[in-house]
Amino acid sequence: MSVRAVPPTPKEPPPGPVAGEFVADVSNGVTRLGRVTRHESGSVYVRPVGGGAEWAVSPGNLRPPTEGEWASVRILANPVPPVLVLSADHELRPRPVPVPGCTACAHLVQWFDRYMGTGPQHDESAAVDCVVEIRNHPHDPPKMRIVKP
């Protein structure tokens, strides 16, 4: 009596979309866009396109995104790189000049340099605040005068 080896049966692909595919979840009457991450226990797990916590959904509640939804997917899947900094003055803000002998102005210029530099302290709004403080700081004679018409 001989024993014949039985070839393994190929594993059935999970029902619904495969991992990495973009889908639209239409359950609960609200359409949510996401990317399939995995299949488990008959559910498909989907993560929002822009990132976030994944959720489980029945494969029957998923469909391919429409053309309009694909536009959203393309935008959310390709965020603006973090190196791009939007600047109102196009990086042309001049370095403020402190009033000679004024300690407060000298400190404000140091803070301006820190805020306009690169790294975690980069904050253009705070740098503008320093410029405004230098401009409005009382000096004799004043750096700026308001002329009444």
C-alpha positions as CSV (number, residue, x, y, z in Angstrom):
1,M,0.0,0.0,0.0
2,S,1.5,3.3,-1.1
3,V,0.7,6.7,0.2
4,R,0.2,9.4,-2.3
5,A,1.2,13.0,-1.4
6,V,-1.7,15.3,-1.9
7,P,-0.6,18.7,-3.2
8,P,-1.6,21.6,-0.9
9,T,-4.7,23.4,-2.0
10,P,-3.9,27.0,-2.9
11,K,-5.0,29.5,-0.3
12,E,-8.0,31.4,-1.3
13,P,-7.4,35.1,-1.7
14,P,-9.4,37.1,0.9
15,P,-12.7,38.5,-0.4
16,G,-12.6,42.1,-1.4
17,P,-9.7,44.4,-2.1
18,V,-6.1,43.5,-1.4
19,A,-3.8,45.3,1.0
20,G,-2.5,48.6,-0.3
21,E,-5.6,49.3,-2.4
22,F,-7.6,52.6,-1.9
23,V,-11.3,52.0,-1.2
24,A,-14.4,53.9,-0.2
25,D,-16.3,52.6,2.8
26,V,-20.0,53.2,2.4
27,S,-21.2,51.6,5.6
28,N,-23.3,53.7,8.1
29,G,-24.5,56.0,5.3
30,V,-21.2,58.0,5.3
31,T,-18.5,57.5,2.7
32,R,-15.0,57.3,4.1
33,L,-11.8,56.9,2.0
34,G,-9.0,54.7,3.1
35,R,-6.3,52.2,2.2
36,V,-6.7,48.5,2.9
37,T,-4.1,47.4,5.5
38,R,-5.0,43.8,6.2
39,H,-7.7,41.1,6.3
40,E,-8.7,39.4,9.5
41,S,-11.6,37.2,10.6
42,G,-13.7,38.1,7.5
43,S,-13.2,41.8,8.0
44,V,-11.1,44.2,6.0
45,Y,-9.1,46.8,8.0
46,V,-8.8,50.2,6.4
47,R,-6.7,53.2,7.5
48,P,-7.7,56.8,6.5
49,V,-5.8,58.1,3.5
50,G,-4.3,61.1,5.4
51,G,-3.4,58.8,8.4
52,G,-5.1,57.9,11.6
53,A,-6.6,54.9,13.3
54,E,-7.7,52.0,11.2
55,W,-11.2,50.5,11.3
56,A,-12.8,47.2,10.4
57,V,-15.4,46.9,7.7
58,S,-17.2,44.1,5.9
59,P,-15.9,43.5,2.4
60,G,-19.4,44.1,1.1
61,N,-19.4,47.7,2.2
62,L,-16.3,48.6,0.2
63,R,-16.2,49.9,-3.4
64,P,-13.6,51.5,-5.6
65,P,-13.3,55.3,-5.2
66,T,-15.2,57.5,-7.8
67,E,-13.2,60.0,-10.0
68,G,-14.1,62.8,-7.5
69,E,-12.9,60.7,-4.6
70,W,-9.7,59.9,-6.4
71,A,-8.9,63.6,-6.5
72,S,-9.2,63.7,-2.7
73,V,-7.1,60.5,-2.4
74,R,-4.3,62.1,-4.5
75,I,-4.3,65.2,-2.3
76,L,-4.4,63.4,1.0
77,A,-1.9,60.7,0.0
78,N,0.7,63.3,-1.1
79,P,1.0,65.9,1.7
80,V,3.0,69.1,1.3
81,P,6.7,68.3,2.3
82,P,7.6,69.7,5.8
83,V,10.6,71.5,4.3
84,L,8.2,73.9,2.5
85,V,7.6,77.0,4.7
86,L,5.1,79.5,3.5
87,S,6.4,83.0,4.1
88,A,4.4,86.1,3.5
89,D,7.6,88.1,2.7
90,H,9.3,85.4,0.6
91,E,12.2,85.1,3.0
92,L,13.1,88.8,2.4
93,R,12.6,90.0,6.0
94,P,15.6,92.3,6.8
95,R,17.4,91.7,10.1
96,P,16.4,94.5,12.5
97,V,19.0,96.9,13.7
98,P,19.1,97.5,17.5
99,V,19.4,101.0,18.8
100,P,23.0,101.4,20.0
101,G,23.3,101.0,23.8
102,C,19.7,99.7,24.2
103,T,19.9,96.3,26.0
104,A,16.2,95.5,25.3
105,C,16.7,96.0,21.6
106,A,19.9,93.9,21.6
107,H,18.0,91.0,23.3
108,L,15.1,91.3,20.8
109,V,17.6,91.0,17.9
110,Q,19.0,87.9,19.4
111,W,15.6,86.4,19.7
112,F,14.8,87.5,16.1
113,D,17.9,85.5,14.9
114,R,16.8,82.5,16.9
115,Y,13.2,82.6,15.5
116,M,14.4,83.1,11.9
117,G,16.9,80.3,12.1
118,T,16.3,76.7,11.3
119,G,15.3,74.0,13.8
120,P,12.6,73.6,16.4
121,Q,12.7,77.3,17.4
122,H,11.8,78.5,13.9
123,D,8.8,80.8,14.2
124,E,8.3,83.6,11.8
125,S,5.4,85.1,13.7
126,A,7.5,85.4,16.8
127,A,10.3,87.0,14.7
128,V,7.8,89.6,13.4
129,D,6.8,90.3,17.0
130,C,10.5,91.0,17.9
131,V,10.7,93.5,15.0
132,V,7.5,95.2,16.1
133,E,8.8,95.4,19.7
134,I,12.0,97.0,18.5
135,R,10.1,99.5,16.4
136,N,7.7,100.4,19.3
137,H,10.3,100.3,22.1
138,P,10.6,103.8,23.6
139,H,13.9,105.5,22.7
140,D,15.1,109.1,22.8
141,P,14.7,110.1,20.0
142,P,11.9,107.6,19.1
143,K,12.6,105.1,16.3
144,M,9.2,105.8,14.8
145,R,6.9,108.7,15.1
146,I,3.2,108.8,14.3
147,V,2.6,112.0,12.4
148,K,-0.9,113.5,12.8
149,P,-2.3,114.9,9.6
